[in-house]
Amino acid sequence: MNLRWAPLRQAITLRQAIKLRQAITMTLSDSERERYSRHLLLPEIGVAGQEQLKAARVLVIGAGGLGSPASLYLAAAGIGTLGIVDHDRVDLSNLQRQLLFDTASVGRGKALAARERLQALNPDIDVQAHEIRLDAGNALDLLGRYDCVVDGSDRLATRYLVNDACVLLRRPLVSAAIHRFEGQAMTYVPGGGPCYRCLFPHSAEGMVANCAEAGVLGVLPGLLGALQATETLKIILGIGAPLLGRLLTFDALAMQWREFRFTRRVDCAVCGEHPTITGLQPDRRRLSPAELRDWLAAPAARGGAPLLVDVREPAEYRLSRLAGAVNIPLGELPGRLAQMPADRALVFICRSGGRSRAACDIAARAGRRNPLDLEGGMLAWAQAVDQALEVAPYDPRPSDAATVGAGP
Amino acid sequence: MITVRVPSPLRSYTAGAARVSAHGASVAELLAALEERHAGMRFRIIDEQDRIRPHIRIFINQSEVTTLTQPLAPGDEVHLICALSGG
Protein backbone atom coordinates (compact mmCIF):
# COMPACT_ATOMS: atom_id res chain seq x y z
CA MET A 1 0.00 0.00 0.00
CA ASN A 2 1.49 3.27 -1.10
CA LEU A 3 1.56 5.88 1.66
CA ARG A 4 -0.27 8.37 -0.52
CA TRP A 5 -3.28 6.10 -0.39
CA ALA A 6 -3.38 5.84 3.36
CA PRO A 7 -5.61 8.92 3.99
CA LEU A 8 -8.05 7.66 1.40
CA ARG A 9 -8.60 4.24 2.83
CA GLN A 10 -11.53 5.18 4.98
CA ALA A 11 -13.26 6.83 2.07
CA ILE A 12 -12.78 3.95 -0.28
CA THR A 13 -15.41 1.33 0.21
CA LEU A 14 -14.86 0.11 -3.32
CA ARG A 15 -11.84 -1.97 -2.47
CA GLN A 16 -13.50 -3.44 0.60
CA ALA A 17 -16.41 -4.58 -1.56
CA ILE A 18 -14.07 -6.07 -4.13
CA LYS A 19 -12.09 -7.86 -1.45
CA LEU A 20 -15.27 -9.30 0.00
CA ARG A 21 -16.30 -10.62 -3.39
CA GLN A 22 -12.79 -11.90 -3.94
CA ALA A 23 -12.82 -13.77 -0.63
CA ILE A 24 -16.09 -15.49 -1.48
CA THR A 25 -15.56 -16.74 -5.01
CA MET A 26 -12.51 -15.47 -6.80
CA THR A 27 -9.75 -17.98 -7.13
CA LEU A 28 -7.67 -18.23 -10.26
CA SER A 29 -7.84 -21.27 -12.49
CA ASP A 30 -4.69 -22.82 -13.94
CA SER A 31 -5.29 -21.18 -17.30
CA GLU A 32 -5.87 -17.82 -15.61
CA ARG A 33 -2.60 -18.19 -13.72
CA GLU A 34 -0.89 -18.70 -17.05
CA ARG A 35 -2.76 -15.88 -18.79
CA TYR A 36 -1.92 -13.39 -16.06
CA SER A 37 1.53 -14.77 -15.24
CA ARG A 38 3.29 -11.46 -15.97
CA HIS A 39 0.99 -9.76 -13.48
CA LEU A 40 1.54 -12.47 -10.93
CA LEU A 41 5.27 -11.83 -11.11
CA LEU A 42 4.74 -8.23 -9.95
CA PRO A 43 4.85 -7.97 -6.16
CA GLU A 44 2.37 -5.07 -6.38
CA ILE A 45 -0.20 -7.40 -7.96
CA GLY A 46 0.53 -11.08 -7.38
CA VAL A 47 -2.24 -13.66 -6.96
CA ALA A 48 -4.18 -11.58 -4.44
CA GLY A 49 -4.16 -8.53 -6.71
CA GLN A 50 -5.17 -10.55 -9.75
CA GLU A 51 -8.06 -11.98 -7.76
CA GLN A 52 -9.09 -8.44 -6.89
CA LEU A 53 -9.12 -7.57 -10.59
CA LYS A 54 -11.23 -10.64 -11.23
CA ALA A 55 -13.67 -9.59 -8.51
CA ALA A 56 -13.92 -6.01 -9.84
CA ARG A 57 -16.71 -4.55 -11.97
CA VAL A 58 -15.78 -1.68 -14.28
CA LEU A 59 -18.07 0.28 -16.60
CA VAL A 60 -16.62 1.97 -19.69
CA ILE A 61 -18.76 4.84 -21.00
CA GLY A 62 -18.47 4.98 -24.77
CA ALA A 63 -16.94 2.39 -27.08
CA GLY A 64 -15.07 5.05 -29.00
CA GLY A 65 -11.50 6.26 -29.33
CA LEU A 66 -10.87 6.21 -25.57
CA GLY A 67 -13.19 3.33 -24.72
CA SER A 68 -11.50 1.04 -27.25
CA PRO A 69 -8.00 0.91 -25.75
CA ALA A 70 -9.31 1.27 -22.21
CA SER A 71 -11.67 -1.69 -22.52
CA LEU A 72 -9.18 -3.82 -24.46
CA TYR A 73 -6.53 -3.37 -21.75
CA LEU A 74 -9.02 -3.86 -18.93
CA ALA A 75 -10.30 -7.06 -20.54
CA ALA A 76 -6.76 -8.28 -21.12
CA ALA A 77 -5.87 -7.43 -17.52
CA GLY A 78 -8.66 -9.67 -16.26
CA ILE A 79 -11.30 -7.27 -14.92
CA GLY A 80 -13.94 -9.83 -13.98
CA THR A 81 -17.00 -7.86 -15.07
CA LEU A 82 -16.57 -5.26 -17.77
CA GLY A 83 -19.54 -3.18 -18.93
CA ILE A 84 -19.61 -1.20 -22.17
CA VAL A 85 -22.30 1.41 -22.69
CA ASP A 86 -22.84 2.87 -26.14
CA HIS A 87 -26.01 3.36 -28.18
CA ASP A 88 -24.24 4.17 -31.45
CA ARG A 89 -23.36 2.09 -34.50
CA VAL A 90 -19.92 1.53 -35.96
CA ASP A 91 -19.14 3.97 -38.75
CA LEU A 92 -16.33 3.65 -41.28
CA SER A 93 -14.87 6.92 -39.98
CA ASN A 94 -14.49 5.32 -36.52
CA LEU A 95 -11.92 2.78 -37.66
CA GLN A 96 -9.08 5.31 -37.83
CA ARG A 97 -8.87 5.14 -34.02
CA GLN A 98 -11.46 2.78 -32.51
CA LEU A 99 -9.49 -0.44 -32.39
CA LEU A 100 -12.33 -2.49 -30.95
CA PHE A 101 -13.80 -2.66 -34.44
CA ASP A 102 -12.80 -3.75 -37.90
CA THR A 103 -14.24 -3.15 -41.35
CA ALA A 104 -16.71 -6.02 -40.97
CA SER A 105 -18.13 -4.26 -37.88
CA VAL A 106 -19.35 -1.23 -39.83
CA GLY A 107 -23.08 -0.78 -39.29
CA ARG A 108 -23.21 -3.00 -36.19
CA GLY A 109 -24.18 -1.78 -32.74
CA LYS A 110 -21.02 -0.71 -30.96
CA ALA A 111 -21.77 -2.20 -27.56
CA LEU A 112 -22.51 -5.66 -28.97
CA ALA A 113 -19.59 -5.58 -31.41
CA ALA A 114 -17.30 -4.49 -28.56
CA ARG A 115 -18.59 -7.27 -26.37
CA GLU A 116 -17.78 -9.84 -29.04
CA ARG A 117 -14.24 -8.50 -29.49
CA LEU A 118 -13.52 -8.29 -25.76
CA GLN A 119 -14.98 -11.70 -25.05
CA ALA A 120 -12.79 -13.17 -27.81
CA LEU A 121 -9.76 -11.49 -26.25
CA ASN A 122 -10.59 -12.88 -22.83
CA PRO A 123 -13.31 -15.55 -22.49
CA ASP A 124 -12.66 -15.80 -18.75
CA ILE A 125 -14.30 -12.45 -18.02
CA ASP A 126 -17.93 -11.36 -18.20
CA VAL A 127 -18.54 -8.55 -20.70
CA GLN A 128 -21.87 -6.75 -20.43
CA ALA A 129 -23.09 -4.79 -23.46
CA HIS A 130 -25.42 -1.87 -22.59
CA GLU A 131 -26.84 -0.71 -25.89
CA ILE A 132 -28.54 2.36 -24.44
CA ARG A 133 -28.14 6.11 -24.47
CA LEU A 134 -26.95 7.08 -21.00
CA ASP A 135 -29.25 9.70 -19.51
CA ALA A 136 -30.45 11.09 -16.21
CA GLY A 137 -33.14 8.42 -16.02
CA ASN A 138 -30.83 5.40 -16.21
CA ALA A 139 -27.37 6.61 -15.13
CA LEU A 140 -27.66 5.99 -11.38
CA ASP A 141 -29.07 2.50 -11.86
CA LEU A 142 -26.44 1.51 -14.43
CA LEU A 143 -23.39 3.08 -12.80
CA GLY A 144 -24.52 1.77 -9.42
CA ARG A 145 -23.98 -1.79 -10.64
CA TYR A 146 -20.24 -1.17 -11.08
CA ASP A 147 -17.30 -0.45 -8.78
CA CYS A 148 -15.47 2.02 -10.99
CA VAL A 149 -16.32 4.09 -14.08
CA VAL A 150 -14.16 5.00 -17.07
CA ASP A 151 -15.47 7.99 -19.02
CA GLY A 152 -14.67 7.95 -22.72
CA SER A 153 -17.79 9.76 -23.87
CA ASP A 154 -17.85 12.25 -26.72
CA ARG A 155 -20.23 14.86 -25.28
CA LEU A 156 -19.70 17.35 -22.49
CA ALA A 157 -23.24 16.83 -21.24
CA THR A 158 -22.49 13.13 -20.75
CA ARG A 159 -19.26 13.99 -18.94
CA TYR A 160 -21.19 16.07 -16.38
CA LEU A 161 -23.89 13.41 -16.08
CA VAL A 162 -21.29 10.71 -15.42
CA ASN A 163 -19.36 12.90 -12.98
CA ASP A 164 -22.48 13.79 -11.03
CA ALA A 165 -23.65 10.18 -10.94
CA CYS A 166 -20.22 9.03 -9.69
CA VAL A 167 -20.19 11.66 -6.94
CA LEU A 168 -23.74 10.79 -5.87
CA LEU A 169 -23.00 7.06 -5.93
CA ARG A 170 -19.51 7.48 -4.44
CA ARG A 171 -17.87 5.66 -7.34
CA PRO A 172 -14.34 6.38 -8.57
CA LEU A 173 -14.21 7.94 -12.03
CA VAL A 174 -11.33 7.91 -14.47
CA SER A 175 -11.96 10.64 -17.00
CA ALA A 176 -10.16 11.57 -20.21
CA ALA A 177 -10.91 13.69 -23.27
CA ILE A 178 -9.22 14.45 -26.56
CA HIS A 179 -9.20 17.15 -29.24
CA ARG A 180 -7.07 17.18 -32.39
CA PHE A 181 -3.54 16.52 -31.02
CA GLU A 182 -4.33 17.22 -27.37
CA GLY A 183 -5.57 15.13 -24.50
CA GLN A 184 -6.32 15.49 -20.81
CA ALA A 185 -7.02 13.08 -17.98
CA MET A 186 -7.96 13.15 -14.32
CA THR A 187 -9.24 10.77 -11.68
CA TYR A 188 -11.90 11.28 -9.05
CA VAL A 189 -12.07 9.14 -5.94
CA PRO A 190 -14.89 9.84 -3.44
CA GLY A 191 -13.49 11.65 -0.45
CA GLY A 192 -10.08 11.73 -2.03
CA GLY A 193 -10.05 14.88 -4.10
CA PRO A 194 -11.85 17.19 -6.49
CA CYS A 195 -14.35 16.07 -9.12
CA TYR A 196 -14.71 17.08 -12.77
CA ARG A 197 -17.07 19.91 -11.79
CA CYS A 198 -14.40 21.27 -9.43
CA LEU A 199 -12.21 21.64 -12.49
CA PHE A 200 -14.82 22.86 -14.98
CA PRO A 201 -17.90 23.93 -12.97
CA HIS A 202 -20.51 23.66 -15.66
CA SER A 203 -21.08 22.64 -19.19
CA ALA A 204 -20.12 24.79 -22.14
CA GLU A 205 -21.74 22.67 -24.81
CA GLY A 206 -21.41 24.40 -28.15
CA MET A 207 -18.15 26.06 -27.19
CA VAL A 208 -16.17 22.85 -27.19
CA ALA A 209 -16.02 20.84 -30.37
CA ASN A 210 -15.89 17.05 -30.32
CA CYS A 211 -13.86 14.71 -32.55
CA ALA A 212 -16.48 14.58 -35.31
CA GLU A 213 -16.35 18.35 -35.58
CA ALA A 214 -12.71 19.15 -34.92
CA GLY A 215 -10.85 16.01 -35.98
CA VAL A 216 -8.42 13.96 -33.92
CA LEU A 217 -5.12 12.20 -34.45
CA GLY A 218 -6.06 8.52 -34.49
CA VAL A 219 -3.36 7.35 -32.13
CA LEU A 220 -4.08 10.05 -29.51
CA PRO A 221 -7.00 8.27 -27.80
CA GLY A 222 -4.82 5.18 -27.74
CA LEU A 223 -2.45 6.93 -25.36
CA LEU A 224 -5.15 8.47 -23.19
CA GLY A 225 -7.34 5.36 -23.14
CA ALA A 226 -4.40 3.20 -22.07
CA LEU A 227 -3.73 5.75 -19.35
CA GLN A 228 -7.35 5.40 -18.17
CA ALA A 229 -6.96 1.63 -18.00
CA THR A 230 -3.77 2.10 -15.96
CA GLU A 231 -5.50 4.41 -13.50
CA THR A 232 -8.41 1.99 -13.16
CA LEU A 233 -6.14 -0.95 -12.36
CA LYS A 234 -4.26 1.17 -9.79
CA ILE A 235 -7.49 2.22 -8.09
CA ILE A 236 -8.74 -1.36 -7.86
CA LEU A 237 -5.40 -2.63 -6.62
CA GLY A 238 -4.75 0.35 -4.34
CA ILE A 239 -1.25 0.89 -5.66
CA GLY A 240 0.68 3.93 -6.81
CA ALA A 241 -0.50 7.54 -6.85
CA PRO A 242 -3.66 8.18 -8.83
CA LEU A 243 -4.37 11.44 -10.66
CA LEU A 244 -6.26 12.93 -7.73
CA GLY A 245 -6.41 16.72 -7.97
CA ARG A 246 -4.03 16.52 -10.88
CA LEU A 247 -4.99 17.30 -14.44
CA LEU A 248 -2.63 15.58 -16.81
CA THR A 249 -2.42 17.11 -20.27
CA PHE A 250 -0.75 15.77 -23.37
CA ASP A 251 0.34 17.59 -26.50
CA ALA A 252 1.17 15.06 -29.21
CA LEU A 253 2.80 17.62 -31.51
CA ALA A 254 5.19 18.87 -28.83
CA MET A 255 5.27 15.36 -27.31
CA GLN A 256 4.85 16.91 -23.87
CA TRP A 257 2.94 15.76 -20.81
CA ARG A 258 2.12 18.41 -18.23
CA GLU A 259 0.49 18.24 -14.82
CA PHE A 260 -1.64 20.91 -13.18
CA ARG A 261 -2.79 20.73 -9.58
CA PHE A 262 -6.31 21.75 -8.72
CA THR A 263 -8.28 21.54 -5.52
CA ARG A 264 -11.80 20.66 -4.48
CA ARG A 265 -14.11 23.65 -4.64
CA VAL A 266 -16.10 24.20 -1.47
CA ASP A 267 -18.81 25.68 -3.69
CA CYS A 268 -18.81 22.76 -6.15
CA ALA A 269 -22.42 22.14 -7.16
CA VAL A 270 -22.15 18.39 -6.65
CA CYS A 271 -19.26 17.59 -4.26
CA GLY A 272 -19.03 20.92 -2.38
CA GLU A 273 -20.08 21.80 1.15
CA HIS A 274 -23.63 22.71 0.13
CA PRO A 275 -24.34 20.80 -3.08
CA THR A 276 -27.20 21.98 -5.26
CA ILE A 277 -27.07 18.84 -7.39
CA THR A 278 -28.50 16.09 -5.22
CA GLY A 279 -30.02 14.01 -8.00
CA LEU A 280 -29.79 13.79 -11.76
CA GLN A 281 -32.01 16.12 -13.74
CA PRO A 282 -33.48 14.89 -17.04
CA ASP A 283 -32.02 16.41 -20.15
CA ARG A 284 -33.77 19.54 -21.26
CA ARG A 285 -36.55 18.89 -23.73
CA ARG A 286 -35.46 19.21 -27.36
CA LEU A 287 -37.63 19.38 -30.45
CA SER A 288 -37.23 16.84 -33.20
CA PRO A 289 -37.44 18.19 -36.77
CA ALA A 290 -40.88 16.57 -37.16
CA GLU A 291 -42.16 18.19 -33.96
CA LEU A 292 -40.96 21.62 -35.07
CA ARG A 293 -42.44 21.09 -38.54
CA ASP A 294 -45.82 20.22 -37.03
CA TRP A 295 -45.67 23.19 -34.65
CA LEU A 296 -44.93 25.60 -37.48
CA ALA A 297 -47.70 24.07 -39.61
CA ALA A 298 -50.33 24.41 -36.85
CA PRO A 299 -49.10 27.02 -34.34
CA ALA A 300 -52.49 27.45 -32.62
CA ALA A 301 -52.28 23.91 -31.28
CA ARG A 302 -49.29 24.94 -29.15
CA GLY A 303 -50.40 28.41 -28.16
CA GLY A 304 -48.87 30.33 -31.05
CA ALA A 305 -45.86 30.32 -33.32
CA PRO A 306 -42.43 30.17 -31.66
CA LEU A 307 -39.71 32.71 -32.32
CA LEU A 308 -37.04 30.86 -34.28
CA VAL A 309 -33.59 32.11 -33.33
CA ASP A 310 -30.75 30.94 -35.57
CA VAL A 311 -27.55 31.18 -33.52
CA ARG A 312 -25.14 30.35 -36.34
CA GLU A 313 -22.69 32.82 -37.80
CA PRO A 314 -24.12 35.26 -40.40
CA ALA A 315 -22.35 33.53 -43.30
CA GLU A 316 -23.98 30.21 -42.41
CA TYR A 317 -27.37 31.89 -41.99
CA ARG A 318 -27.12 33.66 -45.33
CA LEU A 319 -26.76 30.41 -47.27
CA SER A 320 -29.97 28.86 -45.91
CA ARG A 321 -32.35 29.25 -42.97
CA LEU A 322 -35.79 28.30 -41.77
CA ALA A 323 -38.56 30.69 -42.86
CA GLY A 324 -39.00 33.45 -40.32
CA ALA A 325 -35.85 32.66 -38.32
CA VAL A 326 -33.91 35.63 -37.00
CA ASN A 327 -30.11 35.48 -36.85
CA ILE A 328 -28.42 36.15 -33.53
CA PRO A 329 -24.96 34.53 -33.40
CA LEU A 330 -24.39 32.71 -30.13
CA GLY A 331 -21.82 35.23 -28.95
CA GLU A 332 -24.33 38.07 -29.20
CA LEU A 333 -27.15 36.20 -27.53
CA PRO A 334 -26.57 37.25 -23.87
CA GLY A 335 -26.78 40.92 -24.81
CA ARG A 336 -29.81 40.54 -27.04
CA LEU A 337 -32.04 38.19 -25.04
CA ALA A 338 -33.83 41.14 -23.48
CA GLN A 339 -34.99 42.25 -26.94
CA MET A 340 -36.98 39.07 -27.41
CA PRO A 341 -40.66 39.08 -26.51
CA ALA A 342 -41.10 37.50 -23.10
CA ASP A 343 -44.43 35.89 -24.00
CA ARG A 344 -43.18 33.97 -27.01
CA ALA A 345 -41.66 30.52 -27.00
CA LEU A 346 -38.04 30.48 -28.14
CA VAL A 347 -36.63 27.78 -30.37
CA PHE A 348 -32.90 27.99 -30.99
CA ILE A 349 -31.41 26.55 -34.15
CA CYS A 350 -27.84 25.93 -35.29
CA ARG A 351 -26.07 23.59 -37.67
CA SER A 352 -26.14 20.33 -35.73
CA GLY A 353 -27.42 21.10 -32.25
CA GLY A 354 -24.35 22.10 -30.22
CA ARG A 355 -24.63 25.87 -30.29
CA SER A 356 -28.40 25.77 -29.94
CA ARG A 357 -27.99 23.73 -26.78
CA ALA A 358 -25.60 26.34 -25.41
CA ALA A 359 -28.13 29.03 -26.39
CA CYS A 360 -30.81 27.23 -24.36
CA ASP A 361 -28.48 27.17 -21.34
CA ILE A 362 -27.79 30.90 -21.73
CA ALA A 363 -31.49 31.68 -22.07
CA ALA A 364 -32.42 29.49 -19.09
CA ARG A 365 -29.78 31.14 -16.91
CA ALA A 366 -31.15 34.52 -17.95
CA GLY A 367 -34.55 33.47 -16.65
CA ARG A 368 -36.35 32.46 -19.86
CA ARG A 369 -38.78 29.66 -19.15
CA ASN A 370 -38.47 26.43 -21.12
CA PRO A 371 -36.26 27.52 -24.01
CA LEU A 372 -36.22 24.85 -26.70
CA ASP A 373 -33.90 23.93 -29.51
CA LEU A 374 -33.95 21.88 -32.67
CA GLU A 375 -32.25 18.56 -31.99
CA GLY A 376 -29.66 17.87 -34.66
CA GLY A 377 -30.01 21.39 -36.04
CA MET A 378 -30.27 22.31 -39.70
CA LEU A 379 -28.57 19.08 -40.71
CA ALA A 380 -31.33 17.03 -39.07
CA TRP A 381 -33.98 19.32 -40.58
CA ALA A 382 -32.46 18.81 -44.03
CA GLN A 383 -32.49 15.07 -43.54
CA ALA A 384 -35.98 14.75 -42.09
CA VAL A 385 -38.02 17.62 -43.53
CA ASP A 386 -36.40 19.45 -46.42
CA GLN A 387 -33.96 17.31 -48.38
CA ALA A 388 -33.31 20.16 -50.84
CA LEU A 389 -31.90 22.38 -48.09
CA GLU A 390 -28.19 23.12 -48.38
CA VAL A 391 -26.55 23.64 -44.99
CA ALA A 392 -23.42 25.80 -44.79
CA PRO A 393 -20.30 24.19 -43.31
CA TYR A 394 -19.23 25.42 -39.91
CA ASP A 395 -16.27 27.80 -39.92
CA PRO A 396 -14.39 27.39 -36.63
CA ARG A 397 -13.00 30.91 -36.96
CA PRO A 398 -15.90 33.17 -36.04
CA SER A 399 -16.45 35.98 -38.49
CA ASP A 400 -17.35 38.32 -35.67
CA ALA A 401 -14.72 38.92 -32.98
CA ALA A 402 -17.42 39.10 -30.33
CA THR A 403 -18.79 35.68 -31.16
CA VAL A 404 -18.39 32.77 -28.78
CA GLY A 405 -19.52 29.82 -30.82
CA ALA A 406 -17.05 27.08 -31.50
CA GLY A 407 -19.53 24.27 -31.82
CA PRO A 408 -21.47 22.88 -34.72
CA MET B 1 7.70 38.75 -21.66
CA ILE B 2 5.19 36.04 -20.74
CA THR B 3 4.84 32.82 -22.67
CA VAL B 4 1.27 31.69 -23.20
CA ARG B 5 0.41 28.09 -24.03
CA VAL B 6 -2.71 28.03 -26.18
CA PRO B 7 -5.03 25.00 -26.15
CA SER B 8 -6.05 23.65 -29.54
CA PRO B 9 -9.68 24.88 -29.35
CA LEU B 10 -8.34 28.47 -29.19
CA ARG B 11 -5.65 28.18 -31.84
CA SER B 12 -7.90 29.52 -34.55
CA TYR B 13 -7.16 32.90 -32.94
CA THR B 14 -3.37 32.49 -33.03
CA ALA B 15 -3.06 31.27 -36.61
CA GLY B 16 -2.51 27.78 -35.26
CA ALA B 17 0.30 28.73 -32.89
CA ALA B 18 0.46 26.63 -29.73
CA ARG B 19 2.65 29.17 -27.98
CA VAL B 20 2.51 32.96 -28.14
CA SER B 21 4.21 35.71 -26.15
CA ALA B 22 2.83 38.91 -24.67
CA HIS B 23 3.54 41.48 -21.97
CA GLY B 24 1.50 41.98 -18.83
CA ALA B 25 2.05 42.56 -15.13
CA SER B 26 -1.16 40.71 -14.28
CA VAL B 27 -3.38 38.11 -15.88
CA ALA B 28 -5.84 40.86 -16.86
CA GLU B 29 -3.12 42.85 -18.58
CA LEU B 30 -1.85 39.78 -20.35
CA LEU B 31 -5.32 38.95 -21.66
CA ALA B 32 -5.74 42.53 -22.87
CA ALA B 33 -2.42 42.27 -24.70
CA LEU B 34 -3.49 38.97 -26.23
CA GLU B 35 -6.74 40.54 -27.38
CA GLU B 36 -4.85 43.29 -29.20
CA ARG B 37 -2.93 40.75 -31.23
CA HIS B 38 -5.53 38.02 -31.46
CA ALA B 39 -8.91 39.70 -31.72
CA GLY B 40 -11.75 37.72 -30.16
CA MET B 41 -9.53 35.48 -28.08
CA ARG B 42 -10.19 37.14 -24.71
CA PHE B 43 -13.94 36.68 -25.04
CA ARG B 44 -13.43 32.96 -25.44
CA ILE B 45 -11.64 32.93 -22.06
CA ILE B 46 -13.46 35.61 -20.05
CA ASP B 47 -17.20 36.17 -19.95
CA GLU B 48 -19.22 39.40 -19.97
CA GLN B 49 -18.87 39.67 -16.19
CA ASP B 50 -15.06 39.46 -16.36
CA ARG B 51 -15.06 35.97 -14.93
CA ILE B 52 -13.01 33.07 -16.23
CA ARG B 53 -15.40 30.96 -18.28
CA PRO B 54 -16.46 27.72 -16.56
CA HIS B 55 -14.87 25.53 -19.22
CA ILE B 56 -11.52 27.35 -19.03
CA ARG B 57 -8.81 27.19 -16.38
CA ILE B 58 -5.71 29.37 -16.28
CA PHE B 59 -2.47 28.33 -14.65
CA ILE B 60 0.66 30.42 -14.05
CA ASN B 61 3.41 27.88 -14.37
CA GLN B 62 1.67 25.18 -12.33
CA SER B 63 -0.35 27.37 -9.98
CA GLU B 64 -4.02 27.92 -10.58
CA VAL B 65 -5.27 31.44 -11.32
CA THR B 66 -8.33 32.43 -9.30
CA THR B 67 -8.51 36.16 -10.02
CA LEU B 68 -7.53 38.21 -13.03
CA THR B 69 -5.52 40.55 -10.79
CA GLN B 70 -3.05 37.79 -10.08
CA PRO B 71 0.44 39.22 -10.79
CA LEU B 72 2.80 37.92 -13.45
CA ALA B 73 6.59 38.08 -13.55
CA PRO B 74 8.77 38.11 -16.66
CA GLY B 75 9.56 34.56 -17.67
CA ASP B 76 6.29 33.15 -16.32
CA GLU B 77 4.50 30.62 -18.44
CA VAL B 78 0.72 30.92 -18.57
CA HIS B 79 -1.26 27.84 -19.54
CA LEU B 80 -4.78 28.18 -20.85
CA ILE B 81 -6.64 24.92 -20.29
CA CYS B 82 -9.90 24.28 -22.06
CA ALA B 83 -12.37 21.48 -21.29
CA LEU B 84 -12.21 18.95 -24.11
CA SER B 85 -15.19 16.84 -25.04
CA GLY B 86 -13.85 14.36 -27.56
CA GLY B 87 -13.71 10.69 -26.78
Boltz contact constraints between the chains, C-beta under 6 A:
constraints:
  - contact:
      token1: [A, 62]
      token2: [B, 87]
      max_distance: 6.0
  - contact:
      token1: [A, 64]
      token2: [B, 87]
      max_distance: 6.0
  - contact:
      token1: [A, 66]
      token2: [B, 87]
      max_distance: 6.0
  - contact:
      token1: [A, 152]
      token2: [B, 87]
      max_distance: 6.0
  - contact:
      token1: [A, 153]
      token2: [B, 87]
      max_distance: 6.0
  - contact:
      token1: [A, 154]
      token2: [B, 86]
      max_distance: 6.0
  - contact:
      token1: [A, 154]
      token2: [B, 87]
      max_distance: 6.0
  - contact:
      token1: [A, 156]
      token2: [B, 85]
      max_distance: 6.0
  - contact:
      token1: [A, 177]
      token2: [B, 84]
      max_distance: 6.0
  - contact:
      token1: [A, 177]
      token2: [B, 85]
      max_distance: 6.0
  - contact:
      token1: [A, 177]
      token2: [B, 86]
      max_distance: 6.0
  - contact:
      token1: [A, 178]
      token2: [B, 86]
      max_distance: 6.0
  - contact:
      token1: [A, 179]
      token2: [B, 8]
      max_distance: 6.0
  - contact:
      token1: [A, 179]
      token2: [B, 84]
      max_distance: 6.0
  - contact:
      token1: [A, 179]
      token2: [B, 86]
      max_distance: 6.0
  - contact:
      token1: [A, 180]
      token2: [B, 8]
      max_distance: 6.0
  - contact:
      token1: [A, 182]
      token2: [B, 8]
      max_distance: 6.0
  - contact:
      token1: [A, 184]
      token2: [B, 84]
      max_distance: 6.0
  - contact:
      token1: [A, 200]
      token2: [B, 54]
      max_distance: 6.0
  - contact:
      token1: [A, 200]
      token2: [B, 55]
      max_distance: 6.0
  - contact:
      token1: [A, 200]
      token2: [B, 83]
      max_distance: 6.0
  - contact:
      token1: [A, 201]
      token2: [B, 54]
      max_distance: 6.0
  - contact:
      token1: [A, 202]
      token2: [B, 54]
      max_distance: 6.0
  - contact:
      token1: [A, 204]
      token2: [B, 55]
      max_distance: 6.0
  - contact:
      token1: [A, 208]
      token2: [B, 83]
      max_distance: 6.0
  - contact:
      token1: [A, 208]
      token2: [B, 85]
      max_distance: 6.0
  - contact:
      token1: [A, 210]
      token2: [B, 85]
      max_distance: 6.0
  - contact:
      token1: [A, 210]
      token2: [B, 86]
      max_distance: 6.0
  - contact:
      token1: [A, 211]
      token2: [B, 86]
      max_distance: 6.0
  - contact:
      token1: [A, 216]
      token2: [B, 86]
      max_distance: 6.0
  - contact:
      token1: [A, 260]
      token2: [B, 59]
      max_distance: 6.0
  - contact:
      token1: [A, 260]
      token2: [B, 62]
      max_distance: 6.0
  - contact:
      token1: [A, 262]
      token2: [B, 64]
      max_distance: 6.0
  - contact:
      token1: [A, 334]
      token2: [B, 48]
      max_distance: 6.0
  - contact:
      token1: [A, 396]
      token2: [B, 12]
      max_distance: 6.0
  - contact:
      token1: [A, 397]
      token2: [B, 12]
      max_distance: 6.0
  - contact:
      token1: [A, 401]
      token2: [B, 39]
      max_distance: 6.0
  - contact:
      token1: [A, 401]
      token2: [B, 40]
      max_distance: 6.0
